[in-house]
């Protein structure tokens, strides 16, 4: 006896966002890896993290693969691409934070230009949580690199007018960032759309967490965004999802504690925390995952290959 499994068809579809000639995200009309119910022609992509200055608070296990290039962002980016096979780079402009080194927008733009000049894969440029400084920095970055498409974020409610308008003027892609809430994500997308930014240049950052630190709540919010986009055909939520999981994982205390009889080997623990966090977010609908440790990246790539086989 043949059993026919019920299949759902969705009215909505996630918009495609073309990052470069070879990489497109989005486009699916089914839930993550539910290819028996629809199409997911573009698999999620992993971007490896690069910082604009040497990290001072990273766990030793996370820093070790990049210790020789941590003070040289272009070389760091090249190592991620050439040695670890990075499909994308996420340049974190951590040094521009006024509570830290407070580097200028001009310095940040120069670093972005130097990184952009040595890689051909898509480049994400990520600012800080300080809205005033972030606005200044990201606008300068948009102007400094007019000859290639950047992915610019975070663009938040307080700063979207100035950053998104500048990004649109130079042909960049915007990452709309909102604090773990479906309605706030939709509202920001509406505001950005009203500026004239088309859906094929917009990505949603719902704000994520790592395993053990509220990941289940982030998963639920992402799941609700996907249900609204696909089942309810909500156009304002039909954008790819961005998950900045590396920083959340490696700032968790469990990923930073040394070897322990109960917790085990520190390096293995941190890698598994990052890989499991990323895998969970992929199943919630993540299209772009920001990761740090090469071994964690390899684990998640293997998982995606298995799920899509």
Secondary structure, DSSP 4 states (H G I P E B T S, - for coil): ----------S--PPPEE-SSS-EE---SSSTT-TTTS---S--EEEEEEESS--SS--HHHHHTTTTTTT-HHHHHHHHHHTT--SEEEEE-GGG-TTTT---HHHHHHHHHHHHTT--SEEEEE--S-HHHHHHHHHHHHHH-TTS-EEEEEE-TTTHHHHHHHHHHTT-EEEEE-SS-HHHHHHHHHHHHHTT--GGGEEEE-----TTTTHHHHHHHHHHHHHHHHTS--GGG-S-EEE-HHHHHHTSHHHHS--BTTTB-HHHHHHHHHHHHHHHHHHHTEEEEEE--HHHHHHHHHHHHHHH-
